Amino acid sequence: MNNHPKKIFIFAGEPSGDLHGSRLACILKEKAEGICLIGVAGPKMRQQGVQGPLKMEDFEVMGFTDVIKAFPKLYKHFKLILHSILTSKPDAVVFIDYPGFNLRMAKALRKKGFQGKLIHYISPSVWAWGKHRIMEMEKTLDLLLTIYPFEKPHFSESTLEVNFVGSPLKEYMNEYTYHPNWKQITGISNTSRLIALFPGSRKAEIARNLPIILEAAALLKESNPSVIFGISSFDEATKHLYKSMIHRFPILNESVHLVSKKFSYELMRDSHCAIAKSGTVTLELALHKCPTIVVYKLSLLNRLYAKYILNVNLPYYCIVNILADREVFPELIENGLNPQNLSRQMQSFIHEGQKRIDCIQACEEIHKNLGNGKANTQAAESILRCLQC
């Protein structure tokens, strides 16, 4: 490396990116004395001293409809970030996930003549949609850091440098300290068979997914009286919504416990099986070896967008099944998503049997294939090597 301290701009547009970015910032400061880190940061990155023209909270949107509503604001932010990078002239820009925004930013920077390194941490899902983006990424990026082992082969015909660093989730789980008395705090019996419910964290997701999940839970309770349920990720803003839905099912009133988000990993580890909304949570459940049924009820607009605009046509939508290249967690995404089917699928995981055994073994295999549990360290080292080029 040259003698002058390096300057890196890090962009995180959502909480997961803020978490990865904070670890990345911490490791970069340890490995490169005097390094200057600026960017778009959330609270965790700001704790590491990363500051910039805007905060992560200014970019938080989810789903196609939210993006449409937020477009004028995001466009204004895009121009501001572009100007900030061009004027501050960092040695590298590290984009974390958030591909719709970040790939456009990389392209705009190159068009404006930016000479620094452009690095993307967590590959866009080109294997699911947007394969045309590979050529665009090859033209604009200097380095792509992937977290899943199957991603790198998709770039085999590209000249873009692609490094597999492993899943950051393994790193976070390895470092996590599980609370020994979380059940006692939550009021959950140690003797009952616990089923975890992860309906989503946003009000719209909860409203779409939870009624079906609770109706299936009521059916399960009828045939398996000893089971109890833990609903994850409630907070004060959604607590009333959860309780109003639970009260519709009298059989569940004494059997459903609201579990604080801070105990999500404890709930995953100590549950016999789970029902979860499709997303990162399914991989976390797999890493905890918790057999899971995956559900997701899309809004009509998001469903049409995925089908006709993105042309998403995959054999599986759950990342656990994509990693295993077979069905490990049964999926009820739209077709067949009803309480009866969901209850029926859960029976095979509640009772000890071959399907449950096979599922747990597949989860163990996925765990082995997701790197050495030092994803952010490997990402930081790859970034520093790229700066030496």
N, C-alpha and C positions, 0 to 999 in steps of 0.2 A: 504493500500500500504506500501511497505518497505520504509525506511527513505531515501535511496539514490535516487537522481533524475533519472527519467526514460529517456531512449533514444529510440526514435522511428524513424525508416526508412520509409519514405513515397515515393511511386513510382507513378508518373504520366507520361503517355506516349503520351498524346494528350491534346489539349487546354481545353476540358471540364474537364478532370481529374485535370489539373492545377488549374482551377477555384474552383472545389470542394476541392482540396488539400489545397489551400490558405485559404479557410474558415475554414477548419478543423484545420489547423495549428494555426490560430488566436484563435480559441476557446480552443484548447488544451493548449496553453500558458496561457490563462486566468484561466483555471480550474486546472492546475497542475503546481504549482510554480517550476521553475528550470528545467522544462522538456527540453530535448535536441532533436531537430528535424533535421534530415539529410535526404538525399534521392536524387531522380531524380526529378528535379523541373523545371517548366516553369517560365516565368517572374513574374506571380502573386505569386507563392510560394516563389520565390527568394526574393520578397519584404517582405515576412514574415520571412526572414532569413534562409530559407531551402536551403542548399547547399549540393553538393555531387560530385561523380566521373564523372557523365555525366549530360547533360541537357535534358529536355523534347524534345527539338527541334531535338535531335539526333535520336528520335524514331518515328517521324511522318511519317506514311505510311497509305494509305487507299486502300482497295480492294485487291483481290487475286493477281492480276498481279503485283501490287506495292510491295507486300510482297515477291514475288519470286525474283524480282529485288534487293530488299534490304536485302535478306537473309544473305549473307556473313557479311554485316555490323552488322545486328541484332545479329547474332551468336557471333560475337566478343564482342558486347556490353553485351550480356547475360553473358558471362564468366567474364567480368569485374565487373558487378553488383554482381554476385554470390560471387566472391572473396571479394568484398568490404563489403558485408553484413557479411560474415563469419569472416572477420578480425575485423570489428568494433563491432560485437556482440551486436546489439541493443536488447532491451527487447521485441520489437515487430516490425514486418514489416506490413505496411498497403499498400495493393495493391489497386489502384483505377482503376476499369474497365479494359480495355486492356487485355482481358482474355487469348488470345492465348499465349502471352508472360508470363503473370503473373501466370497462373496456372502451367506452366512448371517450372517457377522459384520456386514456393512454393514446388513442388515435388522435385526439385533438392536440395533445402535447407534441406528438411527433410532427403533426401538420404545422405547428407553430415553431418548429425547429429546436425543440428541447433535446439537449445532448446527453443528459444524465441517463442512468440505468432505470428501466421500468420493469418492476418485478411484481408478479401476481401470486399471492399466497392463498391457497384453496382454489382449485381449478373450477371454472364455470362448467356446468353439466353438459358438455358438448356431446357426451355419450347418450344423453336423453333427448336433446334438441339443440339446434344451433351448431351443427357440425361445420357449417360454412364459416363459423367464427375461427376455426383453427388457422386458416390462411391469414385472417386479419390479425390474430394474436402473434403469428410468426413474423409479421411485418412490423409490429409495434413493440412487443415485449422482448426483454433480454433474458428473462428467467421465469419459469413457471414452477411453483412448488405445489405438489399434489399430496393429498392425504389418504387416498385409496389406491391400492396396488393395481387395480384394473385400468386406471386412467392413463398412465404413461403410454401404453401401447397405441392409444388412439392418436398419438402424435408421432408415431414411428416414421411417417413419411414427411415429417416437418423438420426444419432445421432448428426450431426453437429448443433451447436447452430446458429439459424437464427433469426435475428431481423429486422422487418420492420420499417424503419425510415421515410419513405415518400419521396416525390420527391423534390430534391433541387431546381427545377425550380420554385416551389411555393415560396420558400424562396427568390429567386432572384427577382421574380416579386413583392413580397410584399415590398421589399426594393427599387425597381427601381423608379426613379423620371422621369416622362414623360415630355418631352420638350413641353412647351405650344405653341411655334411658329414653330414647325417643318415643317408644311405644307407651311408656308410662306417662310421659308428658302429653301425648296425644289422646290417651284414654283407650288404647287398643290392647285387647287381651293377648297374652302370650300363648294361650292354648288354642285359639281359633285359627282356622285356615284363612289367610289374608289374600285378597285379590286387589291388585292396584288398578286404579282407573285414572287415565291421563287424557282428558277430553280436549285439551288445548288450554291456552292461557288468555286468549283474547275473547271478549264478550261474544263476538259474532261466531267464533268457533264453538264456544261453550253452548250457545243457543242452538246451533245446528247438530252438534254431536252428542251432548249429554242426555237429552231425552231418550234417544235410542239406546244408549249405553245403560241408563238406569232401568229402562224397561227390560232389557236383557238381564240385568242384575237381579231384578225381581223374579224373573223366570228361574234363574240359577238358585236363588234363595229358596224357592218352592221345592226344588228337587234336591238341594244340598243345604239343609237347614243350618249346618254348623259354619258356613262360610260368612265372612264379614268383608267389608270393602273399605278401601282408603282412597279418597279422591285427592289427587295432588294439585299443587300450585294455586290454591285459593289465596286471595288476599282480601283486604277490607273492601276493595272496590267491587269484587265479584262474590263475596260471601253470601249476600242476600239472594243473588241469582241462583247459587248452588242450593241453598236451603229451600227456596220456593219450589225448585224442581224435585228435590228429594221428597218433600211433603206430599207430592202427588202419588207416591207409592208407599202406603202405610206399612207394608211388609218390610220396608227398608229403613224405617225411621230409627230403629235402635241398632242397625247393622252397618250404617255408613258413617265413616269418620272423615272429617275434613283435615287434611294433612298440610301443614305449612310448607311452602316451597323450599325452605331451608332443609327440610328432611326428605327431599325427593330421592336422593341416593339411598337413604336408609329404607325408604318404602320399596325401592326397586330390589334391593338386596334381600329383604326379609319377606317379600311377597311370594306366594306359591306360583302365581301366574298374573297376567295383566291384560287389560284392554287399553290401547293407546291410539291417539290420533297420529296419522302418518307424519313423520318428521324426524329430527335428530334424536328425539326421545326414544325412538325405537332402537337406535343403535346403542344408546346408553343402557336400555333394558337388556339387549343382547350381551353387552359386556358384563352385565350383572347376572347373566345366565338365567333370565326370567322369561319363560315361555309367554308369548304375547300374540293377541289377535290385533291386527292393524285395521283401523277404520278411518274414514274421512268422507264427510259429506260436503261437497263443493257447492258454492252458490252457482246459479245458472250461468251468469256471465263468466265467472272463472272457468267453469267447465267447458263452455263454448270456446273460450280463448285458448285453453290448453289443447283442445282437440283440433281446432281449425286454423289457429294462428301459429301456435308453437309446433303443431304436428307431433305432439307427444304420443308415441305408440310403442310402449315398452311391455315386455312380458310381465315385469314386476315394477311397482312404484316404490315399495319400501326398500330403503338402502340395505337393510339386512339381507333381503332376498337377492338384491342385485350383487352384493358382495359374495354370496354363496352360490349364485347362479342357479338357484332352485328355491322352491318355497320352504322356508324355515318358519316364518311367521305368516299364517294365513291372512290374506288381504280381503277386506270388504270395503272397497273404495266408493263405489256407486251402485253397480248392479249387485243385487243380493244383500245390500246393507239394510237389514231389518232385525228387530229384536230376536225373532225366532232363530234365524240363521246364526246370529252372534252368540246366542245362548248355546246352540248346538255345537258350534265350533269350540267354545270354551270347555265343554264337558270333557273333551279329549285331553285337555291340559290340566284340568282339576284332578282327574283320576290318574294314578300311576299307570303307565302303559308305554308301549313302544313309541308312539308318536311324541310323547313328552320326553322320553329318553333321547330320541333322535334329534329333537329340537335343541336340547341342552348341549349335546355333543357338537352340533353345528355351531352353536354360539361359542363354544370353546375354540373351535377351529378359526372362526372369524377373529377372535381375540388374538390368536397367535399371528395372524396375517396382517395386523394393522400396525406393524412397526414395533420399535423397542421401547415405546413410552417416553421418548424424548423428542417429540415432533418440533416443538418450538426451538429447542437447542439446535437441532439439525437445520431448521429453517434459518436461524440467525447465522449459523456458520456458512450456509449456502449464499446468503445475502452478502456477507463479508468477502467471500471468495469472488463473487460477481463484481464487487467494487474494485478488486485488484486487477481485473481484466483490462 
